[in-house]
């Protein structure tokens, strides 16, 4: 758990001094010395061999010798010298300037320390000091910097690094002395894990408040006081009373960076995020906004929806990173997640809720648009977009009762009438009216496609992209074509053809319709074939219609789920396909079962068969990947 920075520590025999005035050495800080030494720790610390000066200690002589022999072996790729110079300049962060500089560098410092640890853990003591002769100087200084050890996981990483240098079986005096020094630092770090009065004092002073001498719970009270002051000074976006200077707000945000993951600091974080200055420019430092966003994405802090909305509205890079983070998780890390599981991940990200603001929705949608084009509309990407859209619509209908924003503001380049018909929930319509509704959708899209005044490529693809968002209607169209409920199959075939081939020109679209009608007729004849074989299905997919293969597979999968004997050969047929096609079919089955569950048809035979088939195929896929 990250800690509150502690107050500057005094030397053993001298008053407090700035880091630039340091001339004495702390116990162990001269380990591999060549730079100006550290101040001494408090009086209750003891240095091994206190009967003679530290500079005469054998350990330091050996370290100096090691440094001279191994100076050229420093790994410049880890910026060792840069961070050592920083540690010297920072000292114990007793000035406002040093505190601000520490805060600005904390995320990069943590990454550097993690790299150091990953290197040290594969080395013994002697190899480590040959590779990093000044490692003791660096670690010693950082362990006494309260802002460093108070940030995120720095304290833990520093402990790991020290443990890597510890000699489990010391063979000489030098190794014994090093062990004593390491134990002292570890004791210091462990004793710093609890919040003390000194630490509260430093934070309160850094934020412009005096340090009363009472309970450690002062920090929590101080945070609440600051948060209330921010809210009172800027209620609902309007300044009330004396406005806090923007410079002070910025400094406050900067000094919060080491404390981001501390639970008690959360009210202040949210108050800062929702605070708006009188000027149009951003008053919070970008490092603070980036740090809050990163902590939120890593689940280290839990922010309210209003705070997250404010964060993403005021810092576009954070919104883009959050969207890409969600997309990467769904496509890569959780690629086998069901649509139901995707829905949980998406809602948990708070992106659908934040997307109720049109500015955020359009940025997120632009990222989805690029992903769709770059992947050539793979089934996985289509599923992510459609599940996200469903989550967004739920949030919009829940939180937009007063219609703060019209639907046109979310889809500014599309037909309002098309938006309305696509938004219609199939569950709210009698099943007998689904074909009629699909015909209406098809008519609107046909008119848009054929209208010469809207033949710009951007306009056409904007309407296609809108249809992709509500691709559930395309899945229903494929199902209705196989159930013989469509009075005009050609209308629904046109809808599917547009869904998979939006770029077709007039002549191409005509040929696509001819091919689709032929494939549909071929599939319908399979309903009367007994027994049904995999070869019968392959005859359909091996036709001379390469441009509509995805459309054919969509129809064929519905046939396998809806026909009496299709389920018996479905698994055999799917596992004979390429990995890409098999993945596409698995996604289609998952979307179909997801829709049937929501529409309340999970008790019917096709829904049960589809669910069983999906589980069997997923088990088969996992076994194949394992082998």
N, C-alpha and C positions, 0 to 999 in steps of 0.2 A: 504494500500500500504506500503510495507517495506520501512524503512528509512535508511538514512546514519547515522552512529554512530556520536554522537556529542563529542566535546572536553571535556576533564576532567573538572569537576566543582570545583571551589575553595571554601574553607570553609569561614565562615562569618568573622573570625578575624585572620586567620592564612594562611600562604602560602600553596601551594599544597603539599600534602604528599602522600606517598605510603599507600596502604590499611593496611599494617602491622603496620603502625605508628599511625593509627587513635585512638584518645582518646576522641574526642567530639562526640556529638550526633546530628543528623539532626532532624528537626521537624518531629515527628511521627515515626522516625526510632527506637526509644526506646520502641515503642509499643510492649508489651509482651517481654521485653528485658531480656537477660541473657548473650548474646554474646557481644564482643566489638562493640561499637556503630559506626554509619556511620558518614562520614563527613557532614558538613552543606551545604545546597544548596546556590545558589547565594544570594546577599544581598537583592534583592527585595522580598525575601520570608519572611514571618512572622510566628512566632510560637505563638500559643495561650498562653497568660499569659507571655509575654516577660519581665514582671517586676520581675520575679524570675527565677532561674536556672531551666532547663528542668528536672534535676534529682529530683527536689522537687515537680514536678507536680503530682496532684492526679491521673491522668490517668496512669502514670508510676507506681505509688504505687499499683494501682489495678492490673495492668498487671503483675507486679512481683509476687503479691499474686496469681493471676490466674495461672501463670507458675508453681509455687511451688505446687499448688493443682492438676494440670493436667499434670504434666511432664510424667507420666506413660501412658497417653492416646494417645501419638503420634502414628500415623499409620505407622509402619515401612515398610509396603508393598509399600508405596508411596516414600520411600527413602527420607523422609523429611529432616532428619538430614544431609544426604549426600549433598543435594542441598543447604541447609543453610550454611554448611561449605564452599561449593564452592562459594557462593555469598559473604561470608566474605573474602575469599582469593582473589577473583577477584577485589573487590572494584569497582572502576570506570574504570577498564581496561586501566590504563595509561602506563603499561609496555608491551613490545612486548611479553613477556612470558605469561602474563595474557590474552592478546588479543588472542594469539594462543590457549590457553586452553579454553577460552570462545567459540571460533569458533568451536573447536572440539566437544563441548558438546551441541551446540545449538539445534540440532534436538531432542535429548533426553530430553533436558530441556523443549522444547515446549510440548512434550507429557506429561511430568510430570505436567506442569502448566494446561494443559487441564484436566488431572485427578483431580487436585485440584479443578478446577472450577466445574467439574461435581459433586464433593462431596459437595462443598460449596453452590451450588444453591438450595440444598434441606434442608439447615439449616438456623436457625435464628442466630443473632449475638452471643448470649450467648452459643448456642450449638457449634458454630464455634470455639470460643476461648477455650472451654473446649476440643474440639477435637484437635485443632492445636494452642497451647498456643503461639507459636513463629511465627505465620502467619504474623504478622505485621513486624517483623524483616526481614523475607524473602522477602515479597513484597516490602517493603521500599528499600531494597538494590538493588533488581533487577530493580526497576523503575528508579534508578539513574545510571544504567549500559548502556551506549549508544549502545554497541554491542548487548545486550540482547533485548532492545526495538526496535532495528533496524532490527531484524530478522523476516521475514515472518509475522506471525500473533501474535507474542508475545505481541506486544503493545495492541492489541485488547483483548487478553485473560487476561492480567494483569488488564485492565480496568474492565472486567467482574468480576474478583475476588474481586476487590475493591468495586464494586457495591453490591456484595453479602454481604459484611461486613457492608454496610451503614445502619444505623438505620433510618427507615422512620419516626418513632415517638419516638424520644429519651426521656427517662424518667428521666435521671439523668445527672450530670455533666460529668461523664465518657463517656457516649454515645455521648454527645454533642461534647466533645473534639475529640473523635474518628472520628466523622463526619467531623469536621474541618480538621483533618489530611488527611482523605480520599479525601476531596475536593481539598486540596492542591496538592496531588499526581495526581489526575485526571487532574487538570489544567496544571501540569508539562507535563504529557503525551500528552495532547491535544496540548500544545504549541510546543511540540517536533515534531509534525506531519509535520511541514514545514522545508524544508532544509535550514540550516543556515550556516554561514561562519565557525563557530567553528567546525561543523560536517565535512565539507569539509577538514578542516585542519587536523583533526585526521586521516581521511582515507588517505590523501596524505602523511602524515608523516609515517603511518603504511606501505605504499607501497614504502617508501624510497624517497619521494619527499618533498620539503619544502612547506609551506602553504602561498602562496601570499595572500595579503589582498585585494581581489576583488570579483567580482560577484559570487553568488552561482553556476552559470553555469560552474564554473571551473571544477566541477566533470566530467561533460560530456566531456569537452575538454581534461581533464587528462586521461580519459578512452580511448578516441580515440588515444591520444598520445601513451599510453602504448600498445594498440592493434597494432598500426602501427610499433612501435619498435619491437614487437614480430615478425610481418610478415617480416620486413626488415631483421632482424637477422636470419630468417629461411625461406627463400623463396623456395617454392616447395620442401621442405625436405632437402635443402642444406644450410649449414651455410654460411652467407655472412658477412664479416667484423667481428666486435667484438661480440662474443657470450655471451648472458646473462647467468650468472652462474645458474646451475640447482637449487642450494639452493634458489636463489632469486625467480625463477619460482615457486617452491614449496610453498614458503612463500606467494607469490602473490595469488596462488590458494586457500590457506588456509584462507587468509584474505578476499577472495571474498564470502565465505560461507554465512555470514549474509546478503549479498547484492544480492543474486542470482535472486530474483524476481523483482529487480529494473530495469525498462526498460532501463535506460541510461547505465547500466553495461553490456548489451548484447554484444556489440562489443568486450569487453575484454574477456568475457566468450568464445566466438567463437574463438578468437585468441589463448587463452590458450588451448582449445580442439584440435585445428589443429596444435599446436606447437609440434615439435619433438626435443628432446634433442639429444646430441651426444652419450649418453650412451644407451644401450639396455634396461635398466630397466626403469620403469615408474617414471617420475619426478613430476607428479601432485599427490597431496594427494588423497587417496581413498575416504575420506569424501567429498571432493569437487566433485568428479565424481559421487558419490552416490547422493549427493544433487542436482546436475544438472539434473541427470536422473529422480529423483523423481519429481522435479519441472516441467520437460518436460511432464512426464506422467500425472500429475495433471493439465496440461494446464495452468500453471502459467507463463511459458515462451515459446516463439516460436523460435526454433532454425532452422537454415538452414539445408538442407539435408547433406551438407558436414560436418557440425559440429556434427550432429547426427551420421553420419557414423564414424567419428573419435572417438566419445565417446564410441560407442559400440565395435569398433575394439580394443581400448586400455583398456576396462574394461568389461570383460566377464560377471560378475554378473549383470551389468546394462542391457546387452543384454538379458540375461535370464529373468530378471524381466520384461522387456518390452514385451517380447513374452508371458509370462504367464499372464501379465496384459491384453493384448489384447485378449488372449484366454478365460480368465475368463469373460471379458466383453461380448464377443460374446456368450458364452455358458450359463452364468448365468444371468447377468444383462439385456442383450438384446436377450434373448433366442427366442423371437417371432419376431425378426428382419428378414426382407426378405433378400434374397441374394443381392439385389440392395443396401439395407441399410448396410449390412455387407461389401460390397465393399467400401462404403464411409468410414466406421470405419477403415477398413484395410489400405486404402490409406492414411488416416489422421494420422495413427500411424507412417508412414514413414518406416515401416519394409520392405515392398516390394521393395522400392527404395534402402534401405540399403542392402537388400539381393542380389542386383546385384554384390556385392562382394562375391565370393564363400565361404569365411570363415564364413561370417555371415549367408549366406543361409544354409550352412550345419548344423550350430548350431540350427537355427530355425527349420530346417527340422527334426533334431533329437528330438526336443521337440514334434513336431507333431507326429512323429513315436511312441514315448512313450505314448502320449495321445490316439492314435489309438489303441494300444495294450491294454492299461489299461481299455478302455471303450468298448472293444470288437467290435470296428468299428461301433459305433452308427451313425445313419443318421446325427445327428447334427454335429458330428466331421468330417464326410466325407464332409459335405457341407462347413465347415470352411476351410478345407484343399484345396478343389477345388476352392473356391472363392479366397483364398490367392494365389494359383498357377496362376490363371488367372491375378491377379493384378501384380504378379511378372513377368510374361511373357510380359505384357504390358510395365512395367518399363525396362525390359531387352532389348526389341526391340527398345525402345525409346532412352535409354541412352548408348547402347552398339553398336552403329553404326560401330565403329572401331574394334569391336570384341576383346576387351581387354582380355576377358576370354573365352575360348572355353566351349561349353555346357558340355563337359565331366567333367569339373572341378566342376560342380554343382551336377552331378549324376555319381560319379566315378566308381560305381560298377555295372552299367547297360549297356546294349547294345546301342551303338551310333545310330544304325539303328532304334531301338525302340523309342529312344528319338525323332528322326526326324519325324517319322510318327505320334507320339502322339502330337507333337507340331503343327501339321497342323490344322489350324483353319477351322472348318466346313463351315464357311461363305465364305471361299475362294474356296470351291469346289462346283461344280454343284450337286444338290441334287441327281441326278441319279448316281453319283459316290460314294455316301456315303457307300453303301454296299461293293463295291469293296475295298474301303479304310479300312473298318472294317475287311474284309477278310484278308487284308495284316497284320493288327495288330494282328489278331488271329493267323496267320501262324507264325509270328515272336515269339510270346509268346509260342506257342506250341513247336516250335523247342527248345526254351530255357528250357522249362519244361521237355521235353523228352531227352535232351542232357545229357548223363550220366556224362560228365565232369563238369557240372554246377549243380549237384544235391545237393550241399551244401544248408542247410536250409537258410543261410544268403543270398546267391545269389538268390534263388527262391523268397524270401520275398522282396528283394530289387527291383526286377522287378515288383512284385505285387504292392509294394508301389508306384512305378513310375506310374503304371496304375491307381492307386487310385487318384493321383494328377490330372490326366486328365480323371476323371470319366465321363465327359461329353460324351465321346465316348461309355461308357457302357449304358448311358441313351438313346443315339441314337440307339444302337443295340436293346434295348427293344422295342423302337418305330418301328423300321424297321421290326421286327419279327411280329408285330401286323398288319402292313400295307401290308403284303404279297409282299414286294419288294425284299426280300432276296432270291437269287437263291439257296443258300445252308443254310437253317435254322440251321442245325446242327453246322455250323461254328460259327454263332452268339450266339447260345445257349452255346457253349463251352466257349466263351468269357465271358458271364454272369456268368457261373458256376465258372470260375476261379476268377472273380471279387468278388464273395461272398464266395467261398470255396477254397482259395488258398492252404490250407494245405492238400488237398486230395492227397492220393497216387494213383498209377495207377489203382488198382482195385476199390477203392472208387470213383475215377473220372469217371470211366466207368459206375458205378451204378448211379452216379449223373446225367450223361448225359441221361441215360434211363429214370430216374424220371423226369428230366426237359422236355424231349421230350413229355412224357405222359401228363404233366401239360400244356404244350403249346398247344397240340392237344385239350385238354379239353376246354381251353379258346377259341380257334378258333371256336369251335362248338357253343359257346354262341352268336356269331354274327348273327346266323340265328334263335335264339330263341325269340319268341314273345308271350306274354309279358315277359319281363325280371324281375326277382325277386331277392331279397337279398339272398334268400335260394339258388338260382343257384350259386351265388358267394361263399357262404359259403361251398357249396359242393366242390368247387375247393380248398379252403384253408384248408378244413378238410380232405384232402387226407392223405394217409399214407407216406408222404414225409416230415418228420419234418426237415430234413437237408437242404432243399432248400426252406423253407417257405419265406425267404426274396426275393429270386429270383421270386417265384410265385407272391408275392404281387407287385413286380415291374412290372411284365407283366400284372397283373390284373388291376393295376391302369391305365396303358396305354390303356387297353381295355375300361375302364370306360370313359376315356377322348376322345377316338377316335371312339367308336361305336355310332350309332344313338340314342340309348335309354339308354346308360350307365350313362349319366349325371343325368338322372331322379332319379336314385337310389343310386348315388355315396355318397351323404351326409348321407343317412340312413345307408348305409353299413359301412361307416367309423366310425360313432358315436357308432356303436355296438361293436367296437373293444376295446381292452384294451387301457389304456392311452399310454403305450409305443408304441404299434402298430399304434395307431392313430397319435402320434407325428411323427413316421417314415413316414407315408403316407403324412402328411402335409408337411414335408420336401421335399419329392419327388415331390409333386405338385409345391412347391415353386421353386425347381430347374428346373422343366420342363417349367414353365412360364418364368423364368429368361432366359433360353436358347432360347425359342421361341421369346421373346422380342428382344434379341440381333440378332437373325437371320432374323428378319423382318417379322415374320408370326403372329404378334399380331392381325392383322385384320381378320384372318381366324376364322371360327366358333369354332374349338376346343380350340384355344388360348383364345378366349373370355369366353367360358364356363369354362375353367380351372381357369381363373382369378376370375370369379364370385364365383366358388365353393370354392376357397381358402379364399376369403373374408367371405363367409357365415360360413365356418368351423372355422375361427379365431374368429368371433363374437360369435359363439356357445361355443367355448372353453373358451373365456373370461367370458361369462355369467356363465358357469359351475364352473369355479374357484371362481368367486365372491360368488356364492351360497354355 
